[in-house]
Amino acid sequence: MDVGQVALQLGLEKDDVYDVLELFIHTAPSDLMKMTTGYKIQDTAQIGAAAHSLRGSTSALGFMDISNHAQLIMKQSRNKKNEDLTQSVPLFLNQMRDLLLELEEVLKNR
């Protein structure tokens, strides 16, 4: 991840981007836990709410592929497409886990 490029895209200083990434790393797990719990109990409203929150934060940071995936999960949740959610939610959770690991490395190496 090129923090300088992200800073340019967001109109921030690099130090501010690091602060935002740190905040994201600390807040995203709560939404991921909500999504996981919703998935386990098949609560599409809970899955959708978590996806909505994560869509906003990932979009704001410029992670558009992940944001678009969250948007898809929101739509599937609204339409109660449980079969589709059994495919998309685990994939999304893995994408987010990988992103968080990558961001932790970025912060560690700054």
C-alpha positions in Angstrom: 0.0 0.0 0.0 1.3 3.4 -1.0 0.4 5.7 1.9 1.7 8.7 -0.1 -0.8 7.9 -2.8 -3.6 7.5 -0.3 -2.7 10.8 1.2 -2.9 12.4 -2.2 -6.3 10.9 -2.9 -7.7 11.9 0.5 -6.1 15.3 0.6 -4.3 14.5 3.8 -0.8 14.5 5.1 0.9 11.1 5.4 0.8 11.2 9.2 -2.9 11.8 9.1 -3.4 8.8 6.9 -1.5 6.7 9.4 -3.8 8.0 12.1 -6.9 7.1 10.0 -5.5 3.6 9.3 -4.8 3.1 13.0 -8.4 4.1 13.8 -9.7 1.8 11.1 -7.7 -1.2 12.4 -9.1 -0.6 15.9 -12.8 -0.1 14.8 -13.2 -2.6 11.9 -13.0 -5.7 14.1 -16.1 -4.7 15.9 -18.1 -4.6 12.7 -16.5 -7.8 11.5 -17.6 -9.5 14.7 -21.1 -8.2 14.2 -21.1 -9.6 10.7 -19.8 -12.9 11.8 -22.4 -13.2 14.6 -25.1 -12.2 12.1 -23.9 -14.8 9.7 -23.9 -17.5 12.3 -27.4 -16.8 13.4 -28.6 -15.9 9.9 -29.6 -12.4 10.9 -29.6 -10.6 7.6 -30.3 -7.2 9.2 -27.2 -7.5 11.4 -25.1 -8.6 8.4 -26.4 -5.7 6.4 -25.7 -3.1 9.2 -22.2 -4.3 9.6 -21.6 -4.3 5.8 -23.0 -0.8 5.7 -20.5 0.5 8.3 -17.6 -1.3 6.6 -18.6 -0.1 3.2 -18.4 3.5 4.3 -15.0 3.2 6.0 -13.4 1.1 3.2 -14.7 3.5 0.6 -13.4 6.5 2.5 -10.0 4.9 2.6 -10.1 4.1 -1.2 -10.4 0.4 -0.9 -13.0 0.2 -3.6 -13.0 -3.5 -4.3 -13.7 -4.3 -0.7 -16.2 -1.5 -0.4 -18.1 -2.8 -3.5 -18.1 -6.3 -2.0 -19.7 -4.8 1.2 -22.3 -3.0 -1.0 -23.1 -6.4 -2.6 -23.6 -7.9 0.9 -25.8 -5.0 1.9 -28.0 -5.7 -1.2 -28.1 -9.4 -0.5 -29.0 -8.8 3.1 -31.8 -6.4 2.2 -33.2 -9.0 -0.2 -32.7 -11.8 2.3 -30.6 -13.8 -0.1 -29.2 -16.3 2.4 -27.8 -18.6 -0.2 -25.8 -15.8 -1.8 -24.7 -14.6 1.7 -23.2 -18.0 2.4 -20.8 -17.4 -0.5 -20.2 -13.6 -0.1 -19.8 -13.2 3.6 -17.0 -15.7 4.2 -15.1 -14.3 1.2 -15.6 -10.7 2.5 -14.4 -11.7 6.0 -11.2 -13.2 4.5 -10.7 -10.0 2.4 -11.0 -7.9 5.4 -8.7 -10.1 7.5 -6.1 -9.8 4.8 -6.5 -6.1 4.5 -6.2 -5.6 8.3 -3.0 -7.7 8.3 -1.6 -5.6 5.5 -2.4 -2.4 7.2 -0.9 -3.6 10.5 2.3 -4.2 8.5 2.1 -0.7 6.9 1.8 0.8 10.4 4.6 -1.3 11.8 7.0 -0.3 9.0 6.3 3.4 8.9 
